[in-house]
Each structure stands twice: as C-alpha cells, then as structure tokens.
Amino acid sequence: MAAKLKDYQVENNQIKLVYESQIYFIKIIEAGVIQLFEADYKDYNSFAVEDNNFNSAELDFEVENKKGKLIITTAELIIEIKNDFKVDFYDLDHNPISKDYSKKRDPFIRRKSSNIAEEEGHKLQEELKNQPVEVLKEITAEEKFYGLGDRTGHLNKKGYSYQLWNTDDPSPHVESFEVLYKSIPFILGLKGDYAYGLFFDNTFRSYFDFGKENDDYFYYAAEGGSLNYYFINGPSAKKVIDSYTKLTGKTPLPQKWTLGNQQSRWSYHSRERVEEIADNFRKKDIPCDVIYLDIDYMDDYKVFTWDDNKFKNMKEMIENLHQKGFKVVTIIDPGVKKEKGYQVYDQCLENGFYLTDQDGIPYVNEVWPGECIFPDFINSDCRAWWGNNHQKLLEIGIDGIWNDMNEPASFNGPLPEDVRFDNDGQKMEHKEAHNIYGHLMSKSTYEGINKVSNKRPFVITRASYAGTQKYSTFWTGDNHSLWQHLRMALPMLMNMGLSGLSFSGTDIGGFGSDATAELLTRWYQASIFTPLFRNHSSIGSRDQEPWAFKQEVEEISKKYIKLRYKFIPYLYDLLWQGKKTGLPVMRPLFLHNQSDSNTYNLNDQFLAGENILMAPVVQQGQKYRKVYLPDGKWLDYWTGEEHQGNNYILKESPLDTLPMYIKKGSIIPNYEVQNYIGEKKMDELKLKIYPGEGDYLHYQDDGQSFAYREGEFNLYKFIQEENDQSYEVTLDLKKQRYDELYSSFKIEFFNTKIDEVRVDTQKIDFEKGSQSILFNIDGDFSKVELIKA
Ligand code: GLC
C-alpha cells in the first residue's frame, strides 16, 4: 500500500510521486498517452515498446497540488492522483473516463462445500488470488471491453475473465478457455461511446477480470514484475488504436503475394504430394499463391534440415513451384533435437544459447523430434545465430517462415517456472520470459530473413506478445472443423485486429476434426477479407482442399477464392493505410459507428476497411441471414439493391451466397483474377464506383521490396461528387515515383440512369448492364462526367 503522498517532483515530462512507502512515476508520453509505473520498473527495457514514435519533447502540462490530491492537466486530460496511488482520468470538462476503484475487492461467492464435483471430472474455476501487481478500475454500467488478442468467446469481454499465459491446448477451444497462444495485455474500453485504452506491459502470467467477480470493477493483476501500464485516451477507438500501435509498432507492409490463397496441411509428406497439390490448383483453375511445408519436410523433425528421401532435390522442387507461380513457406519450431553431430544442436550447445535449469544444465523436454533443448530467444546473440540459420532455407528458395510451438509447447509437462534464460547478461526466469518467447523467436526470424533478403520478410507465428506485429503475421492456432469455431473466428480476429495484430487469419475449414462440405464453403466465404487466407488441416483428418468434397463445393469455393483475388488491391491498400493508422483490415462495426449501440455486441459481422460490410453465414443450414446495417446507405454486393442503414434486414443466403454490402459513396479497386499474384502485369485497375460523395486513395508499388521507403510508389486519389445534373469522378495522381503506372482504368459505375459519359470533355461510349454502366478510360484522365438521364 503506497499510503499518503508526501512529495512530488517534476522531471521533464515525468512526475515522480513519493508516497510514504513507495515511489511511483507518471510519464506524459503525449497529451493523451500516460505511462504509470513503480520505481522498480524504471530501468526495465520493454519487449513491446522498443522505440515509441511519440515526440514527447515539447509537451505542455501543468501540475498542481490541491489538498493532498495531485492534479496533472494536459491538452487532453485531467489526471487526479490520490492517496494509495489511485489515479482518475477525466476529459477537460471533468467527465470521468476511467477511475481507479477505491474500495476493496469483493468477489462473488462461489458456493461449494467440497470437491465432490471434481470427482466426476468437473473442473472448477479457480478463485482469483491476490497478486503482487494489481489494478482495480471502476466499471460503469455502460462499459464494454475489447482487445486482449486471441481470446475465445464474444467480441465484448464484459463479464468474463482471462489469463495471459501462452498455451498450446489442442482440445476444442470453447468460451470457458481462459488462456490461448498469445498474450496481448491491451484492452480497448468503451465507456458509453467514449473509447480509451489500457496497456499493461508486464510479461508475467497476468489476469484480467472484466467485471465477472464483481460488476463494479475491472481487475488486472500480474504474478510478478512491477506495475507498469499506459492509459490511452480516445475519445475515438481509432485514435486509441493509433496510439497503442505507436507504442508497440504498426504492421509493416507485406509482400503482395502474402495476400493470395495459401494451402497447407500437416501431412503433405513428399515432394510428389506437394507437386500434386500445386498442379491440382492450376488444373482446376483455383488461384493459389502459397504451399506450406509442415514438419513432414524435415529430416527427423530437426529444424533447418530437410528429408532428401521424401523431398528429393528440394531446391529443384521449389524452383519448379516458383515457375508455376507458387511460393513456399516452411515451418520452423523452436525445439532443437538433442543429437550430437547435428549442427544446430552442436552450435547451440557450444555457444551456450540454450535454456538451463537452476544449475546451468541444459533444460530438456520433448517436442516432435523427441528430446530437445530450447534456444534462448531472450539472448540477442542467440537470436542473431538463430536468424542466420534461415540462410540455408532462403538459399534453396524458401519464401517465408512459419513459427510454431513457440509458447513454448512441450510434451513432457510444462517448462518449470524457474527454467533460466539469459537476458543479455541478466538472468531471467521462465515465469517472466514465457510470454515473450514466441515474440522474440519471430523477431529473430524476421531479422534473420531481413539480413539476407531484399524483400519484406514473411513470418507467421502462433505465440506472441504485444508488439509482435512488427515482425510477424498470425494465425489462431489449432481450431477444429466446428461451426462453433467458425463463429468464434470472427470476434477473435476482430479483437486481434484491435490489439495491433492486423495480419491474422484462422485455419480455413478448421485444423482438427473433419470438415463438412458446407462448413468448408462457409469458412472460405467468411475469410475472403482475413489478411491471412490459409486452408490448413491436421494429419489424420479428412482432406480439406477446395476439391476434397463434391463438385458444388469446389465451384463455390473457387468462386470465393476468385473474389478474394479481385479484392487484392483493396486489401493491399488497407494494409498500406494500416501502416500509418494502425487500423486493422477486419474491423468491428463500432470502429466506424462508435455511438451506435447496436454494434457493440455484434459478433458475426465485420467491416473490411470502412466501406465493405460482411455478414457471413456461420450457422449450419442457414438460408436466411439477419444483417445489421449501420448508418448510411448500403448496396447489396450481388443485387445492387439499396438499403437504408440503422436497420436490420433479412438476406436470402443459399450456400453460394455470402451476404456482403458496400457503402454508398465508395470507390473500390479490383484486379482481374489471376492464378497467382504477379502472374499478369496489372496495367489496368478496375474501379467499382457506388455513386455518392466520397474519395479513395489507392497505393501502388512493386509489391515486394523496400524501395517504397525511398518513395518508389504511386498514390492515386479518386474523388466522386454528385450535382443536380451529373456525377463527377476526378483523379488526382498525388505521388508518382513508381514507373509502372496504370495505362487504363475500367470503371463500373453503379447507376444505370446515365445518358452520357464525358472523359475530360470528350464523349465516350459505355456499356449498360443490369445494375451498372461500364467503360474504359486512359490512365491519365483527370475528370469523368456522367450526365444523369
Ligand atoms: C501444431 C500447429 C499445427 C501444425 C502441427 C504440426 O499443432 O498448430 O498448425 O500443423 O503443429 O506441425
């Protein structure tokens, strides 16, 4: 207990608060981003906040001491600090945003007199014990909680509790799961319609209780370390996400092919099988960009090796696949097989890059190869060594790396809490290092690839911590082919996106258990806007490639995979925007409709960017789907029918129909469908224009290198306006440094009541369809006028 505030000192943008028994700091990072930490935390280096992008040098704030209450005023916030380091945040009109809870914890009573239920195998939820680091904040009735990475359950976490301890549990993930693979201690709160964020940067096992034990307060605790968290002011959720990703990093621009269709399966166990799968995609005219090699490709599951018998001449296989337009991604797990003479093991031992027990003996546990040692990714020299190991794979042409089992998972019981790591000279125990193990493995992989390749590294990881988005993309681990898991995918991915993990996806069709034809079809449909678009399934489960079921399923899956390819430029634009704004690709509706309470608990709909609303069917057998349309006017993607927003509608949705709506006033770029990204030179950009007022920024670059950082890209701004007699579309080429400009645009204008089309005053011909008119124009047009009939 900190007790009474005795003194305080202002040191640059930091206020030191001296209490009777403890010292705390409050650091003004920006007018709306405030860090609060205990003195012990001071010299600690964050693994998430490596290099924050705020300019705190010229911050203006005032501090006054009012009857034992310290009041800090910034350009956005009034912060009141009371005894016991209780801190309240107010807006400048003194409306409370977030207040510490001043009373004691008062959990509900779990009535049980003995453990009789456990005898039958019921697992009782454990009580939350008091922890060395604890924060309690008031909950007001209208509070909603989002974020926290990859949790099960609903979009809004109010009323639930979770733990952060990266865990590989292959049993079907259900709503009562408190842990999963990732630890992202960030939450986005919505108080009424006012958004704020809280980011608790502490890597120890942590607890979040969103008003479950008592609906008067929100509880956060960590089993070790010291108090260190950030309050991030809104009022818009977009601003909170921007600030959070300024702290922890934004998702970098990926190579364009990473947005293509990706095919994986645990049990593509030979070169022949891999080639057969690849050829099938081309034969069946189903676009595909990537084939994954799961652990089957390795020699005895030894990382950085491959099996020359099953995969004869890997280099040649990869070259052939490249020629057919496929990229190849291989899995790399952390466990290093304990085997003398195996180079990776020998080097790991020689350099002391392994985890040890308390006596310094290499710590051994079992994973796929049997007994393994574990590289110490906390140690930067180990990370550099591990990163260099990828060179061998890159030399034979591997295009990306898939990091798995990096919670770390182990088959012979969990790693004990006192297993030792070396934090560059300082000892660290597993209980502190666990949640950042996967994060630092991804960092090592990213940096290893980056050193030798001039392309943007592609890494995909299962385990992560806050900030891993700087290094890797994500998938949600071992889901099952269950409708429940398809349903869960949507809120899970939306919350991951809000937590900075924009480039994410699920195993399409489900990993464990057997998919059904209908489930696979609906899963493809639901995923066409998940940045990672990968079908993956487990060894022993039913085949799950798009052709594994009857013809109808293949045709529908193909239709939607092709639809995905049309939207590649839109997805790429969203990722380019996200690099600046931190906004995810898949967004809950409230992100753009923050005062619309109908959106706060909407689990089964999302926005792809701002203008495309997706309402996938996630119920078995469902042929009609209820869709909520928020403010504005929305056009049915398939029929062009216009709907008024703020409204629920019912959409007929037989198996081949994915309910999808475009906001009026949108301009959406499309490409021609290709077998793989880069197959065709995209000289022409298609623009779907849904008349109204609006503009759109389209980004174009080489799709793979870092030349864009030197300005080698083009930016096209399209603006549309409506007057009494006409519609106008103008092009403003904002920046032009990449030399492959489009030579033409194909315009699809969604209004048929047009008499005449003039491009830069010249009348041109157009084609009339049932919902739209179509015409082609040169790449250097400046204005199109569409005269109303
Ligand atoms: C883990 C991964 C899964 C992979 C399997 C074999 O279960 O989550 O994706 O296929 O290991 O490597």
Boltz pocket constraint, residues with backbone or C-beta under 6 A from the ligand:
constraints:
  - pocket:
      binder: B
      contacts: [[A, 265], [A, 266], [A, 294], [A, 295], [A, 331], [A, 404], [A, 405], [A, 462], [A, 477], [A, 478], [A, 511], [A, 536], [A, 537], [A, 538]]
      max_distance: 6.0
